Amino acid sequence: MKPPIRVTDHAVLRYLERAHGLDVEAVRNHLASRVTNGVRLGAIGVTIENVKLVIKRHADSVSVVTALKAGWRIDEDRP
């Protein structure tokens, strides 16, 4: 039996961007603006629109690294 075809997240994102006109930068800017207060207050996650955005602090920057269902717990031990 042949292995199933794997479609990467990158391919899905580019498909949505190019075939359906998704403005990735607009989404990125929207998410960044929605977590600003949480980042300032030291949060590890911010829930918006029923989605929990997980925040990761680095030596010189802060990133939103994933989006979880609102009720899911953030695993602080994950890299």
Distance bins in CASP14 RR format, pairs under 12 A and 6 or more apart:
PFRMAT RR
TARGET T0000
AUTHOR 0000-0000-0000
RMODE 2
METHOD distances of the structure
MODEL  1
5 11 0 0 0 0 0 1 0 0 0 0 0
6 12 0 0 0 0 0 1 0 0 0 0 0
7 13 0 0 0 0 0 1 0 0 0 0 0
7 14 0 0 0 0 0 1 0 0 0 0 0
7 15 0 0 0 0 1 0 0 0 0 0 0
7 16 0 0 0 0 0 1 0 0 0 0 0
8 14 0 0 0 0 1 0 0 0 0 0 0
8 15 0 0 0 0 0 1 0 0 0 0 0
9 15 0 0 0 0 0 1 0 0 0 0 0
9 16 0 0 0 0 0 1 0 0 0 0 0
9 66 0 0 0 0 0 1 0 0 0 0 0
9 67 0 0 0 0 0 1 0 0 0 0 0
10 16 0 0 0 0 0 1 0 0 0 0 0
10 17 0 0 0 0 0 1 0 0 0 0 0
10 24 0 0 0 0 0 1 0 0 0 0 0
11 17 0 0 0 0 0 1 0 0 0 0 0
11 18 0 0 0 0 0 1 0 0 0 0 0
11 19 0 0 0 0 0 1 0 0 0 0 0
12 18 0 0 0 0 0 1 0 0 0 0 0
12 19 0 0 0 0 0 1 0 0 0 0 0
12 20 0 0 0 0 0 1 0 0 0 0 0
12 22 0 0 0 0 0 1 0 0 0 0 0
12 24 0 0 0 0 0 1 0 0 0 0 0
13 19 0 0 0 0 0 1 0 0 0 0 0
13 20 0 0 0 0 0 1 0 0 0 0 0
13 21 0 0 0 0 0 1 0 0 0 0 0
13 22 1 0 0 1 0 0 0 0 0 0 0
13 23 0 0 0 0 0 1 0 0 0 0 0
13 24 1 0 0 1 0 0 0 0 0 0 0
13 27 0 0 0 0 1 0 0 0 0 0 0
13 28 0 0 0 0 0 1 0 0 0 0 0
14 20 0 0 0 0 0 1 0 0 0 0 0
14 21 0 0 0 0 0 1 0 0 0 0 0
14 22 0 0 0 0 1 0 0 0 0 0 0
14 24 0 0 0 0 1 0 0 0 0 0 0
15 21 0 0 0 0 0 1 0 0 0 0 0
15 22 0 0 0 0 1 0 0 0 0 0 0
15 24 0 0 0 0 0 1 0 0 0 0 0
16 22 1 0 1 0 0 0 0 0 0 0 0
16 23 0 0 0 0 0 1 0 0 0 0 0
16 24 0 0 0 0 1 0 0 0 0 0 0
16 27 0 0 0 0 1 0 0 0 0 0 0
17 23 1 0 0 1 0 0 0 0 0 0 0
17 24 1 0 1 0 0 0 0 0 0 0 0
17 25 0 0 0 0 1 0 0 0 0 0 0
17 26 0 0 0 0 0 1 0 0 0 0 0
17 27 0 0 0 0 1 0 0 0 0 0 0
17 28 0 0 0 0 0 1 0 0 0 0 0
18 24 0 0 0 0 0 1 0 0 0 0 0
21 27 0 0 0 0 0 1 0 0 0 0 0
22 28 0 0 0 0 0 1 0 0 0 0 0
22 30 0 0 0 0 0 1 0 0 0 0 0
23 29 0 0 0 0 1 0 0 0 0 0 0
23 30 0 0 0 0 1 0 0 0 0 0 0
24 30 0 0 0 0 0 1 0 0 0 0 0
24 31 0 0 0 0 0 1 0 0 0 0 0
25 31 0 0 0 0 0 1 0 0 0 0 0
25 32 0 0 0 0 0 1 0 0 0 0 0
26 32 0 0 0 0 0 1 0 0 0 0 0
26 33 0 0 0 0 0 1 0 0 0 0 0
27 33 0 0 0 0 0 1 0 0 0 0 0
27 34 0 0 0 0 0 1 0 0 0 0 0
27 49 0 0 0 0 0 1 0 0 0 0 0
27 51 0 0 0 0 0 1 0 0 0 0 0
27 53 0 0 0 0 0 1 0 0 0 0 0
27 64 0 0 0 0 0 1 0 0 0 0 0
27 67 0 0 0 0 0 1 0 0 0 0 0
28 34 0 0 0 0 0 1 0 0 0 0 0
28 35 0 0 0 0 0 1 0 0 0 0 0
28 53 0 0 0 0 0 1 0 0 0 0 0
28 63 0 0 0 0 0 1 0 0 0 0 0
28 64 0 0 0 0 1 0 0 0 0 0 0
29 35 0 0 0 0 0 1 0 0 0 0 0
29 36 0 0 0 0 0 1 0 0 0 0 0
29 64 0 0 0 0 0 1 0 0 0 0 0
30 36 0 0 0 0 0 1 0 0 0 0 0
30 48 0 0 0 0 1 0 0 0 0 0 0
30 49 0 0 0 0 1 0 0 0 0 0 0
30 51 0 0 0 0 0 1 0 0 0 0 0
30 53 0 0 0 0 0 1 0 0 0 0 0
30 64 0 0 0 0 0 1 0 0 0 0 0
31 39 0 0 0 0 0 1 0 0 0 0 0
31 45 0 0 0 0 0 1 0 0 0 0 0
31 46 0 0 0 0 1 0 0 0 0 0 0
31 48 1 0 0 1 0 0 0 0 0 0 0
31 49 0 0 0 0 1 0 0 0 0 0 0
31 51 0 0 0 0 1 0 0 0 0 0 0
31 52 0 0 0 0 0 1 0 0 0 0 0
31 53 1 0 0 1 0 0 0 0 0 0 0
31 54 0 0 0 0 0 1 0 0 0 0 0
31 55 0 0 0 0 0 1 0 0 0 0 0
31 63 0 0 0 0 0 1 0 0 0 0 0
31 64 1 0 1 0 0 0 0 0 0 0 0
31 65 0 0 0 0 0 1 0 0 0 0 0
31 66 0 0 0 0 0 1 0 0 0 0 0
31 67 0 0 0 0 1 0 0 0 0 0 0
32 38 0 0 0 0 0 1 0 0 0 0 0
32 39 0 0 0 0 1 0 0 0 0 0 0
32 46 0 0 0 0 0 1 0 0 0 0 0
32 48 0 0 0 0 0 1 0 0 0 0 0
32 53 0 0 0 0 1 0 0 0 0 0 0
32 55 0 0 0 0 0 1 0 0 0 0 0
32 61 0 0 0 0 0 1 0 0 0 0 0
32 62 0 0 0 0 1 0 0 0 0 0 0
32 63 0 0 0 0 1 0 0 0 0 0 0
32 64 1 0 0 1 0 0 0 0 0 0 0
33 39 0 0 0 0 0 1 0 0 0 0 0
33 46 0 0 0 0 0 1 0 0 0 0 0
33 48 0 0 0 0 1 0 0 0 0 0 0
33 53 0 0 0 0 0 1 0 0 0 0 0
33 64 0 0 0 0 0 1 0 0 0 0 0
34 43 0 0 0 0 0 1 0 0 0 0 0
34 45 0 0 0 0 0 1 0 0 0 0 0
34 46 1 0 0 1 0 0 0 0 0 0 0
34 47 0 0 0 0 1 0 0 0 0 0 0
34 48 1 0 1 0 0 0 0 0 0 0 0
34 49 0 0 0 0 1 0 0 0 0 0 0
34 51 0 0 0 0 1 0 0 0 0 0 0
34 52 0 0 0 0 0 1 0 0 0 0 0
34 53 1 0 0 1 0 0 0 0 0 0 0
34 55 0 0 0 0 0 1 0 0 0 0 0
34 64 0 0 0 0 1 0 0 0 0 0 0
34 67 0 0 0 0 0 1 0 0 0 0 0
35 41 0 0 0 0 0 1 0 0 0 0 0
35 42 0 0 0 0 0 1 0 0 0 0 0
35 43 1 0 0 1 0 0 0 0 0 0 0
35 44 0 0 0 0 0 1 0 0 0 0 0
35 45 1 0 0 1 0 0 0 0 0 0 0
35 46 1 0 1 0 0 0 0 0 0 0 0
35 47 0 0 0 0 0 1 0 0 0 0 0
35 48 1 0 0 1 0 0 0 0 0 0 0
35 51 0 0 0 0 0 1 0 0 0 0 0
35 52 0 0 0 0 0 1 0 0 0 0 0
35 53 1 0 1 0 0 0 0 0 0 0 0
35 54 0 0 0 0 1 0 0 0 0 0 0
35 55 1 0 0 1 0 0 0 0 0 0 0
35 56 0 0 0 0 0 1 0 0 0 0 0
35 57 0 0 0 0 0 1 0 0 0 0 0
35 62 0 0 0 0 1 0 0 0 0 0 0
35 63 0 0 0 0 0 1 0 0 0 0 0
35 64 1 0 1 0 0 0 0 0 0 0 0
35 65 0 0 0 0 0 1 0 0 0 0 0
35 67 0 0 0 0 0 1 0 0 0 0 0
36 42 0 0 0 0 0 1 0 0 0 0 0
36 43 0 0 0 0 0 1 0 0 0 0 0
36 46 0 0 0 0 1 0 0 0 0 0 0
36 48 0 0 0 0 0 1 0 0 0 0 0
36 53 0 0 0 0 0 1 0 0 0 0 0
36 55 0 0 0 0 0 1 0 0 0 0 0
36 62 0 0 0 0 1 0 0 0 0 0 0
36 64 0 0 0 0 0 1 0 0 0 0 0
37 43 0 0 0 0 1 0 0 0 0 0 0
37 45 0 0 0 0 0 1 0 0 0 0 0
37 46 1 0 0 1 0 0 0 0 0 0 0
37 48 0 0 0 0 0 1 0 0 0 0 0
37 55 0 0 0 0 0 1 0 0 0 0 0
38 44 0 0 0 0 1 0 0 0 0 0 0
38 45 1 0 0 1 0 0 0 0 0 0 0
38 46 1 0 1 0 0 0 0 0 0 0 0
38 47 0 0 0 0 0 1 0 0 0 0 0
38 48 0 0 0 0 0 1 0 0 0 0 0
38 53 0 0 0 0 1 0 0 0 0 0 0
38 54 0 0 0 0 0 1 0 0 0 0 0
38 55 1 0 0 1 0 0 0 0 0 0 0
38 57 0 0 0 0 0 1 0 0 0 0 0
38 62 0 0 0 0 1 0 0 0 0 0 0
38 64 0 0 0 0 0 1 0 0 0 0 0
39 45 0 0 0 0 1 0 0 0 0 0 0
39 46 1 0 0 1 0 0 0 0 0 0 0
39 53 0 0 0 0 0 1 0 0 0 0 0
39 54 0 0 0 0 0 1 0 0 0 0 0
39 55 1 0 0 1 0 0 0 0 0 0 0
39 56 0 0 0 0 0 1 0 0 0 0 0
39 57 0 0 0 0 1 0 0 0 0 0 0
39 61 0 0 0 0 0 1 0 0 0 0 0
39 62 1 0 1 0 0 0 0 0 0 0 0
39 63 0 0 0 0 1 0 0 0 0 0 0
39 64 0 0 0 0 1 0 0 0 0 0 0
40 46 0 0 0 0 0 1 0 0 0 0 0
40 55 0 0 0 0 0 1 0 0 0 0 0
40 62 0 0 0 0 1 0 0 0 0 0 0
41 55 0 0 0 0 0 1 0 0 0 0 0
42 55 1 0 0 1 0 0 0 0 0 0 0
42 56 0 0 0 0 0 1 0 0 0 0 0
42 57 0 0 0 0 1 0 0 0 0 0 0
42 62 0 0 0 0 1 0 0 0 0 0 0
43 52 0 0 0 0 0 1 0 0 0 0 0
43 53 0 0 0 0 1 0 0 0 0 0 0
43 54 0 0 0 0 1 0 0 0 0 0 0
43 55 1 0 0 1 0 0 0 0 0 0 0
43 56 0 0 0 0 0 1 0 0 0 0 0
43 57 0 0 0 0 0 1 0 0 0 0 0
43 62 0 0 0 0 0 1 0 0 0 0 0
43 64 0 0 0 0 0 1 0 0 0 0 0
43 74 0 0 0 0 1 0 0 0 0 0 0
43 76 0 0 0 0 0 1 0 0 0 0 0
44 52 0 0 0 0 1 0 0 0 0 0 0
44 53 0 0 0 0 0 1 0 0 0 0 0
44 54 1 0 0 1 0 0 0 0 0 0 0
44 55 1 0 1 0 0 0 0 0 0 0 0
44 56 0 0 0 0 1 0 0 0 0 0 0
44 57 0 0 0 0 1 0 0 0 0 0 0
44 62 0 0 0 0 0 1 0 0 0 0 0
44 63 0 0 0 0 0 1 0 0 0 0 0
44 64 0 0 0 0 0 1 0 0 0 0 0
44 65 0 0 0 0 0 1 0 0 0 0 0
44 66 0 0 0 0 0 1 0 0 0 0 0
44 68 0 0 0 0 0 1 0 0 0 0 0
44 73 0 0 0 0 0 1 0 0 0 0 0
44 74 1 0 1 0 0 0 0 0 0 0 0
44 75 0 0 0 0 0 1 0 0 0 0 0
44 76 1 0 0 1 0 0 0 0 0 0 0
44 77 0 0 0 0 0 1 0 0 0 0 0
44 78 0 0 0 0 0 1 0 0 0 0 0
45 51 0 0 0 0 0 1 0 0 0 0 0
45 52 1 0 0 1 0 0 0 0 0 0 0
45 53 1 0 1 0 0 0 0 0 0 0 0
45 54 1 0 1 0 0 0 0 0 0 0 0
45 55 1 0 1 0 0 0 0 0 0 0 0
45 56 0 0 0 0 1 0 0 0 0 0 0
45 57 0 0 0 0 0 1 0 0 0 0 0
45 62 0 0 0 0 0 1 0 0 0 0 0
45 63 0 0 0 0 0 1 0 0 0 0 0
45 64 0 0 0 0 1 0 0 0 0 0 0
45 65 0 0 0 0 1 0 0 0 0 0 0
45 66 0 0 0 0 0 1 0 0 0 0 0
45 67 0 0 0 0 0 1 0 0 0 0 0
45 68 0 0 0 0 1 0 0 0 0 0 0
45 70 0 0 0 0 0 1 0 0 0 0 0
45 71 0 0 0 0 0 1 0 0 0 0 0
45 72 0 0 0 0 0 1 0 0 0 0 0
45 73 0 0 0 0 0 1 0 0 0 0 0
45 74 1 0 0 1 0 0 0 0 0 0 0
45 75 0 0 0 0 0 1 0 0 0 0 0
45 76 0 0 0 0 0 1 0 0 0 0 0
46 52 1 0 0 1 0 0 0 0 0 0 0
46 53 1 0 1 0 0 0 0 0 0 0 0
46 54 0 0 0 0 1 0 0 0 0 0 0
46 55 1 0 0 1 0 0 0 0 0 0 0
46 62 0 0 0 0 0 1 0 0 0 0 0
46 64 0 0 0 0 1 0 0 0 0 0 0
46 67 0 0 0 0 0 1 0 0 0 0 0
46 68 0 0 0 0 0 1 0 0 0 0 0
46 70 0 0 0 0 0 1 0 0 0 0 0
46 74 0 0 0 0 0 1 0 0 0 0 0
47 53 1 0 0 1 0 0 0 0 0 0 0
47 54 0 0 0 0 0 1 0 0 0 0 0
47 55 0 0 0 0 0 1 0 0 0 0 0
47 67 0 0 0 0 0 1 0 0 0 0 0
47 68 0 0 0 0 1 0 0 0 0 0 0
47 69 0 0 0 0 1 0 0 0 0 0 0
47 70 1 0 1 0 0 0 0 0 0 0 0
47 71 0 0 0 0 1 0 0 0 0 0 0
47 72 0 0 0 0 0 1 0 0 0 0 0
47 74 0 0 0 0 0 1 0 0 0 0 0
48 64 0 0 0 0 0 1 0 0 0 0 0
48 67 0 0 0 0 1 0 0 0 0 0 0
48 68 0 0 0 0 0 1 0 0 0 0 0
48 70 0 0 0 0 1 0 0 0 0 0 0
49 67 0 0 0 0 1 0 0 0 0 0 0
49 69 0 0 0 0 0 1 0 0 0 0 0
49 70 0 0 0 0 1 0 0 0 0 0 0
50 67 0 0 0 0 0 1 0 0 0 0 0
50 68 0 0 0 0 0 1 0 0 0 0 0
50 69 1 0 0 1 0 0 0 0 0 0 0
50 70 1 0 1 0 0 0 0 0 0 0 0
50 71 0 0 0 0 1 0 0 0 0 0 0
50 72 0 0 0 0 0 1 0 0 0 0 0
51 64 0 0 0 0 0 1 0 0 0 0 0
51 66 0 0 0 0 0 1 0 0 0 0 0
51 67 1 0 1 0 0 0 0 0 0 0 0
51 68 1 0 0 1 0 0 0 0 0 0 0
51 69 1 0 0 1 0 0 0 0 0 0 0
51 70 1 0 0 1 0 0 0 0 0 0 0
51 71 0 0 0 0 1 0 0 0 0 0 0
51 72 0 0 0 0 1 0 0 0 0 0 0
52 64 0 0 0 0 0 1 0 0 0 0 0
52 65 0 0 0 0 0 1 0 0 0 0 0
52 66 0 0 0 0 1 0 0 0 0 0 0
52 67 1 0 0 1 0 0 0 0 0 0 0
52 68 1 0 1 0 0 0 0 0 0 0 0
52 69 1 0 0 1 0 0 0 0 0 0 0
52 70 1 0 1 0 0 0 0 0 0 0 0
52 71 1 0 0 1 0 0 0 0 0 0 0
52 72 1 0 0 1 0 0 0 0 0 0 0
52 73 0 0 0 0 1 0 0 0 0 0 0
52 74 1 0 0 1 0 0 0 0 0 0 0
52 75 0 0 0 0 0 1 0 0 0 0 0
53 62 0 0 0 0 0 1 0 0 0 0 0
53 63 0 0 0 0 0 1 0 0 0 0 0
53 64 1 0 1 0 0 0 0 0 0 0 0
53 65 0 0 0 0 1 0 0 0 0 0 0
53 66 1 0 0 1 0 0 0 0 0 0 0
53 67 1 0 1 0 0 0 0 0 0 0 0
53 68 0 0 0 0 1 0 0 0 0 0 0
53 69 0 0 0 0 0 1 0 0 0 0 0
53 70 0 0 0 0 0 1 0 0 0 0 0
53 72 0 0 0 0 0 1 0 0 0 0 0
53 74 0 0 0 0 1 0 0 0 0 0 0
54 62 0 0 0 0 0 1 0 0 0 0 0
54 63 0 0 0 0 1 0 0 0 0 0 0
54 64 1 0 0 1 0 0 0 0 0 0 0
54 65 1 0 1 0 0 0 0 0 0 0 0
54 66 1 0 1 0 0 0 0 0 0 0 0
54 67 1 0 0 1 0 0 0 0 0 0 0
54 68 1 0 0 1 0 0 0 0 0 0 0
54 69 0 0 0 0 0 1 0 0 0 0 0
54 70 0 0 0 0 0 1 0 0 0 0 0
54 72 0 0 0 0 1 0 0 0 0 0 0
54 73 0 0 0 0 0 1 0 0 0 0 0
54 74 1 0 1 0 0 0 0 0 0 0 0
54 75 0 0 0 0 1 0 0 0 0 0 0
54 76 0 0 0 0 1 0 0 0 0 0 0
54 78 0 0 0 0 1 0 0 0 0 0 0
55 61 0 0 0 0 0 1 0 0 0 0 0
55 62 1 0 0 1 0 0 0 0 0 0 0
55 63 1 0 0 1 0 0 0 0 0 0 0
55 64 1 0 0 1 0 0 0 0 0 0 0
55 65 1 0 0 1 0 0 0 0 0 0 0
55 66 0 0 0 0 1 0 0 0 0 0 0
55 67 0 0 0 0 0 1 0 0 0 0 0
55 68 0 0 0 0 0 1 0 0 0 0 0
55 74 0 0 0 0 1 0 0 0 0 0 0
55 76 0 0 0 0 0 1 0 0 0 0 0
56 62 1 0 0 1 0 0 0 0 0 0 0
56 63 1 0 1 0 0 0 0 0 0 0 0
56 64 1 0 0 1 0 0 0 0 0 0 0
56 65 1 0 1 0 0 0 0 0 0 0 0
56 66 0 0 0 0 1 0 0 0 0 0 0
56 74 0 0 0 0 0 1 0 0 0 0 0
56 75 0 0 0 0 0 1 0 0 0 0 0
56 76 0 0 0 0 1 0 0 0 0 0 0
56 78 0 0 0 0 1 0 0 0 0 0 0
56 79 0 0 0 0 1 0 0 0 0 0 0
57 63 0 0 0 0 1 0 0 0 0 0 0
57 64 0 0 0 0 0 1 0 0 0 0 0
57 65 0 0 0 0 0 1 0 0 0 0 0
57 76 0 0 0 0 0 1 0 0 0 0 0
58 65 0 0 0 0 0 1 0 0 0 0 0
58 79 0 0 0 0 0 1 0 0 0 0 0
65 74 0 0 0 0 0 1 0 0 0 0 0
65 75 0 0 0 0 0 1 0 0 0 0 0
65 78 0 0 0 0 1 0 0 0 0 0 0
65 79 0 0 0 0 1 0 0 0 0 0 0
66 72 0 0 0 0 0 1 0 0 0 0 0
66 74 0 0 0 0 1 0 0 0 0 0 0
66 75 0 0 0 0 0 1 0 0 0 0 0
66 78 0 0 0 0 1 0 0 0 0 0 0
67 74 0 0 0 0 0 1 0 0 0 0 0
68 74 1 0 0 1 0 0 0 0 0 0 0
68 75 0 0 0 0 1 0 0 0 0 0 0
68 78 0 0 0 0 0 1 0 0 0 0 0
END
